[in-house]
Amino acid sequence: MGISRPPDELNGKLLSALSIPVPEPAEELGDKAVYGATLGQVDHPYGDFRARREASVWQRLNRILLVLLIIAIWLVIVSLFVPPYKKLMQSRAEIDNLQQKVNEQQPLLARQTREVNLVKTDVTYLETIARDRLDLMKQGETIFRLESARAKPKPNDSARR
């Protein structure tokens, strides 16, 4: 063996070649200031765990805020469209109601239109209407009307009550 060196010198060079920090003798005695500085230099996987946890909390809060913002925007949009939609539904109900009334009035209109055409064009129909509704008659004609018993109430019935 060639050169003998003290073991501390050998260990220091070996360790420095491996790039592992070697504590100084003051650190071995418990110098916390120096020891803390070396801990800060060492890259621990748990070194910034708190920072990552705080970042994840902020990310969660940001996600919650984003969801609440989307819900608020959705509610504003819905509130803008609900009143016109209600008015549209009321208008449709009113249209349906009016259409039903029109459908009910169609037969009456057809009957009255037919009657107007007959009065204008048919002389016989005009005579019949004049005799029945207006109580008109031709010269020398006698009209006999028979009234049913149901039409007139008996005076005795009202006196008994």
C-alpha positions in Angstrom: 0.0 0.0 0.0 1.3 3.2 -1.0 0.4 6.3 1.0 -1.4 6.1 4.2 -3.8 8.9 5.0 -5.8 9.6 8.0 -9.3 8.0 7.8 -11.2 11.3 8.1 -9.4 12.7 5.0 -10.1 9.6 3.0 -13.8 9.5 4.0 -14.2 13.2 3.1 -12.7 12.8 -0.4 -14.7 9.6 -1.1 -17.9 11.2 0.0 -17.2 14.4 -1.9 -16.6 12.4 -5.0 -20.0 10.9 -4.6 -21.5 14.4 -4.1 -23.0 13.5 -0.8 -22.8 16.3 1.7 -20.5 15.4 4.7 -21.4 16.9 8.0 -18.7 19.0 9.6 -17.5 18.2 13.1 -19.6 21.1 14.4 -22.7 19.5 13.0 -21.9 16.3 14.8 -22.0 18.2 18.0 -25.5 19.4 17.2 -25.1 22.8 15.7 -28.7 23.3 14.7 -28.2 26.3 12.5 -25.7 24.6 10.3 -27.7 21.3 10.4 -30.9 23.1 9.3 -29.1 24.7 6.4 -28.0 21.3 5.2 -31.5 20.0 5.6 -32.7 22.8 3.4 -30.2 21.8 0.7 -31.3 18.1 0.8 -34.1 17.4 -1.6 -36.7 15.4 0.4 -39.8 14.1 -1.2 -41.8 15.5 1.7 -40.1 18.8 1.7 -42.9 20.8 0.1 -45.8 18.5 1.1 -47.4 21.4 2.9 -47.1 23.7 -0.1 -48.6 21.0 -2.3 -51.4 20.4 0.2 -52.2 24.2 0.3 -52.1 24.3 -3.5 -54.5 21.4 -3.7 -56.8 23.2 -1.2 -56.7 26.3 -3.4 -57.4 24.2 -6.5 -60.4 22.6 -4.8 -61.7 26.0 -3.8 -61.2 27.3 -7.3 -63.1 24.3 -8.7 -65.9 24.9 -6.3 -66.0 28.6 -7.2 -66.0 27.7 -10.9 -69.0 25.3 -10.4 -70.8 27.9 -8.4 -70.2 30.5 -11.1 -71.5 28.2 -13.8 -74.6 27.5 -11.7 -75.2 31.2 -11.2 -74.8 31.9 -14.9 -77.2 29.0 -15.7 -79.7 30.4 -13.2 -79.5 33.9 -14.7 -80.1 32.5 -18.2 -83.0 30.4 -17.0 -84.5 33.4 -15.2 -84.3 35.4 -18.4 -86.1 32.7 -20.4 -88.8 31.7 -17.9 -91.1 34.7 -18.1 -91.3 34.8 -21.9 -91.8 31.0 -21.8 -94.7 31.4 -19.4 -96.2 34.1 -21.6 -95.8 31.9 -24.6 -97.6 29.1 -22.8 -100.4 31.4 -21.8 -100.7 32.7 -25.3 -100.9 29.1 -26.7 -103.6 28.3 -24.1 -105.5 31.4 -25.2 -105.1 30.5 -28.9 -106.5 27.0 -28.2 -109.4 28.5 -26.3 -110.2 30.9 -29.1 -109.9 28.2 -31.7 -112.4 26.1 -29.8 -114.8 29.0 -29.7 -114.3 29.5 -33.5 -115.0 25.8 -34.1 -118.2 26.1 -32.0 -119.4 29.1 -34.0 -118.7 27.6 -37.5 -122.0 25.6 -37.7 -124.0 28.7 -36.6 -122.2 30.8 -39.2 -122.9 28.2 -41.9 -126.6 28.0 -41.0 -127.1 31.8 -40.9 -125.2 32.2 -44.2 -127.5 29.6 -45.8 -130.5 31.4 -44.4 -129.4 34.7 -45.8 -128.9 33.2 -49.2 -132.3 31.6 -49.1 -134.0 34.9 -48.1 -132.3 36.7 -50.9 -133.0 34.1 -53.6 -136.0 31.9 -52.6 -139.4 33.6 -52.6 -141.2 30.7 -51.1 -138.8 30.6 -48.2 -139.2 34.3 -47.7 -143.0 33.9 -47.6 -142.7 31.1 -45.0 -140.5 33.2 -42.8 -142.8 36.2 -43.1 -145.8 34.1 -42.0 -144.2 32.3 -39.2 -142.0 34.9 -37.6 -143.6 38.1 -38.5 -147.3 37.0 -38.4 -148.0 38.4 -41.9 -150.7 36.9 -44.2 -152.0 37.4 -47.7 -155.3 39.1 -48.5 -158.3 36.9 -47.8 -156.3 34.4 -46.0 -157.2 33.2 -42.5 -154.6 31.8 -40.1 -155.5 29.3 -37.4 -152.9 28.8 -34.6 -153.2 26.0 -32.2 -151.3 26.4 -29.0 -150.3 23.5 -26.9 -151.4 23.0 -23.3 -147.8 22.9 -22.2 -147.2 26.5 -23.4 -149.7 28.2 -21.0 -149.6 27.5 -17.3 -153.0 27.0 -15.6 -154.0 29.9 -13.4 -155.5 27.5 -10.9 -152.1 25.8 -10.3 -150.4 29.1 -9.3 -153.4 30.0 -7.0 -153.1 26.7 -5.1 -149.5 27.2 -4.2 
